[in-house]
Amino acid sequence: MLAGISRFLTRRRPPFPLAATASAAAAAMSLSSTAGNVSARPISPDTTRVAWVGTGVMGQSMAGHLLSAGYALTVFNRTASKTQGLVSRGASLADSPRAAAAAADVIFLMVGFPSDVRSTALDPSTGALSGLAPGGILVDMTTSDPTLAAEIAAAAAAAGCSAVDAPVSGGDRGARNAALSIFAGGEAAVVDRLAPLFKLVGNALYMGGPGAGQRAKLGNQIAIASTMVGLVEGMVYAHKAGLDVAKWLEAISTGAAGSKSLELYGKRILDRDMAAGFYVRHFVKDLGICLSECQAMGLSLPGLALAQQLYVSLMAHGEGGLGTQAIILAVERLNNTSLEKKGE
């Protein structure tokens, strides 16, 4: 921009009055200075404005932790009513991701699908990057496509901003308790700078450059998928064998079969509590991305493929809005049984 202004000044007949040209030069210098100042300031409630896009099951809790820590918070959700809990506590409501970004130094995304991430971040009219000032940071906490994360990072850099892909694991309970595992990809210095914000929602580990956070999360989902299949198959076996399934879960929980999946979902399954801490439809999306990545790598993961098919069967039964523990329903249907039934 400054080079362009210099060329204007050296022309014999400038197209604008010299006073206006000088004013433009000053504005350009001010913009550059502002960008530098924003990226150099330490992140704290006194110096940093934050925005949050996507206030669903997990996003609302995560954004709430930032608000509780004293950060000025602007929120946006396609269903505005889902922001009311945060607005009632002092958050400002924006009418688009772009407007939310314009009011922030750091903007977080926690939306549903890669298509949502693309439009929320990159739409030229309403997307966050079109409103974020130079020096600002976009943090995508959605589980999404690694190649899209790299695309967003490149677009952010072209706009004088930074982007970090930072998907999380831990479900609704981890979000409520600020105990999420955060897989961070992007520039190491930017991830380090975000530490005061990340520690308010969980524990962040740097995984590598743009897209590495997403790939780490996909590996996490692969491990969870097979673990969930093993858990519910074991429960159905214990049930058919005539065991008290609750006592069986207690017995295995402290041995080698113990797992976070058992801890989080064993009792929920027994109580027939299928409420979503993480939606089946979103897990199907995640596992689909995993399979696409595997195909590109020439990698065969049969456990992943089996789990994905069981979860797709839940979608076919209209159960995409249930939680991931609803995989028990798919295995029960295969075996014409139910843990609810007694005396089989």
N, C-alpha and C positions, 0 to 999 in steps of 0.2 A: 504493500500500500504506500509506504514512504517513497519507494522508488518511483511509483506512478506520480506522486505529488511533485517529486523533483523534476520529472519530465515536463509537467504542466508549467512549473515555474520558469524553465529555460526556453519555453516557446516564445516567439516574438509577439504573438497575439493570443494570450491565454484565453480559454473559453469562459473563465470565471474571473471576477474581480480579484485582485491580489489579496485583499482582506479576507475574502471568502476562502481562497486557497490556503492562506495561512491558518485560518480557523480549522479547516479540514485537517491540516497537518497536525495541529495541536490535538485534535480529537483522536487522530490515529495514534499519536504518541501516548495519549491518556489511556486508550484501549489496551495498548501493549503493556503499559505499566500496570493497569488493573489486572490483566491476566497473570502477570508475574507475581503481583502481590497476593492474589487469590491462591495460587499454587504454592506459595512460600509460607502462608500463614499456618500456624499449628491449628489442628482441628480441636475445637472446644465449643461448649454452648455459647460462649461470649463472642466467638469469631466466625462461627460456621452456621449457615442456614441449610436445612435439610428438607428434602421432599421425598414423598413415598407414593408410588403408583402401584395399586393392587392391594386392597385391604380385605382379603378373604380370610380363610380359616387361620392361616399362619401369618399373613402380612399384617393383620390388625394387631396381633400381639407384638410382633417385631417392631412395628412403627411405634407402638405404645411405649416400649422400653426407651426409645429415643426421646419421646415426649417427656417421660418421667425423669429423664436425666437432665432436662432443662433446655433441650434444643428447640429452636423455632422450627416448627414443622408445617409443611404444606402437603396436602394429600389430594389424590385423585383416584376415583374408581368409576368404572363404567356404570355400575349401579350405585348411585350417589348415596342411597340409604345405608350402605355398608360402611360409610365413612363417619356416620353420625356419632358413634361412640368416641372417636378421636376428636371430632370437631367440638363435641360437648366438653372435652377436656382442654380445649384451647388451640387445636390445630386449625389452620386455614384451609378452606376448600377451593381447589382450582377447577376450571372447567375443561382442561385438557392436559395431557402430559407436557405439552410445550409450555403452557402457563405455569404448571408446577415447577418445571425446570428453570423458568425465568426467575422464579422466586427463591432459587436455591443455589448453593455452592456444590452440594453433593445430592444427587438424586438416585434413589433406589427403585428398582423394578422387581415386582413379585407377582407375575401374571401367570397365565395358564399354559399356552402352547407357543412353539417357535413363531407361528404366524402372529401371535399377539405381541411377542417380543419385537419382531421386525417392525410392525406398525407403530408400537409404542415408542420405540427408540428412533426409527429412521424415517417415518412419514415426514415429507418435507413441509407439510402444512400444520400438522398437529403433534409430531413426534418430539420426544424430549431433547434430542440433539439440536433441533432447530431453535430451541429456546434457551439452551444452556450457554452461559457466557464463557469466553475463552478462559482457560484455567480451571473450569469446573470438571467434576468427575461423575460419570454414570456408572452405577454398580448394578449389574443384572444378577439377581438372586434366584431367578427362575431356572429350573432344570431345562436346558435347551440344547440346541445343536452346536457343537464346537466350531464348525465352520462359520456359523452365524456370529458367534462370539468374536471370531477373528475379524469378520467383516465390520462389526460394530466398532471394534477397537481401531480399525483403520479409518473409519468415518469420523470417529471422535478425534483422532490425531489430526486429520485434515481440518477439523474445526478448531484446533488449538485446545482441545480438551483431552481427557483421559477416560478410558473405559476398563472396567474390571468385571470378569465373569466370576461370580461367587455363589454358586448354588449351595444349598444346605441340606443336611440330613438330621432327623430327629423328630419330625412330625409335629403335631399340634402341641404335644406335651413339651417337647424341646423348645418350641417357640414361646410358650407361656412361661417356662422356667428360665429363659435366656441361656439354654444349654445346648444350642445347636452346634453341630460340626459344620464348619464353613470351608469350602474348597475354593481357594482363590487363585485366579489366573490373570495375568497381565504384567505390567511393569512392576518389578519388585519394590521400587521406591514408592510407587503409588499405593500398593497394598500395605506397606509399612505405615504410610501416612494415615491410612484409614483405620489403624488399630484402635483408636479411642472409640470409634463407632462400632466396629466389629465386636469388641469385647462386651458391648451392651446386649448383644443377642446370642453370643456363644464364643466358641474357640475357632479362630481362623488359622489355617495352615496354607502357606504359599506353595503352589503346585507347579508353577512354571509360567510360560508366556501366555498370550491370548489363546483361549480355548482349553488350556490345561485344567482349569477349574471344572469345566464341563465334563471333560474326559474322566477326571477323578470321581465326579458324582455318578457318571454312568457306570463305572466300575463298582461303586457302592450299590447301585440299584441291581446290578447283576448278582452280587452277593446276597442282597436281601431277597431277591426273587426266589432263588433256590432254597434259601433258609425257610421262607414262608411255606414252600411246598413241603419240605421235610417236616415242619412243625405240624401242619394240618394232617398230613398223612399219618404221622405218629399218633395224633389225637384220635383219628378215625380207627386206627388199629387198636389202640387201648380201649376204645369204646366197644368195638366188636368182640374184643377178647374178654369183656366182662369186667374190666378194671374200673375203679373210680377215677375218672379222668382228671378231676381236680387234684387228687392225691398223687396221681402219676406225674402231672405237671410239677408239683412241688418236689417230687423225688428226683426228677431229672434236672431241675433248675440249677442245682449246685454242682452238677457233674459236667462232663464234657459236652453234653447236649444243651447246656444252658446257653441262652442267647438274648440279645436285646429284643428280638422279635417275640420270644417267649415272654419276656418280662412285660413288654408293652401290650401284647395282644392275646396271650393265653387266657387270662380271665375274661377279657372282653368277648372272646369267642364263646366261652362257656356261658356267659350271661346273655348271649345272642345280641350283643351290642355291636351293631354294624355301622354306627355313626362314623363319619369320615374324619379321621385325623389327617389322612392323605387319600384323595379320591382314587377309586379304581380307574376312572377315565384318564387321570393324569399319569398313573403308573403304566397304563397301556401305552400312552404317549412316550414315556421314558424308555420302556422296553423296546418300543419300535425304533427309537433313535439308536439304542444299543445294537439292535440287530442290523441296522443299516451300517453302523460303524464296523461291525464284525464282517459284514459282506465286503466292505471296502478293503478290509485288512486280510481277507481270505481266512478268517478265523471261525472255527466251528465250536459253538458252545451249546450243546444239547440241553443242558439244564435250563438255560435262559430261554431257549425256544419252547420248551415244555411249559414253563411258567407263563410265558406270554400267551400261549394258547389257552391256558386255564383262565387267565384274566380276560382274554377276548371273549370267552364263553359267558362270563358275567355280563359283559357289554351286550351280548346277544339276548340275554334275559332282562335287559333294561335295568341293570344294577350298577351302572357306571357311577352313580352318585353315592354309592356306599364306600366304606373304607376298605383298605387293602386286606384287612383281616377277613373280608367276605369271600376270600378264596376257599374257605371251608365249605361254602355252599356248592362250589363247583365239584369238589372232591366228594361231598355227600351225594350229589346227584349221580355221579359216576357209579357209586356203590349202593344206590337206592337205600340210603340210611340217613339218619340224622342224630346228632348228639343230643337233641331234645328228647328223643324217644327212649323210653325205659323198657327194660325187660326183653330186649331182642335176643 
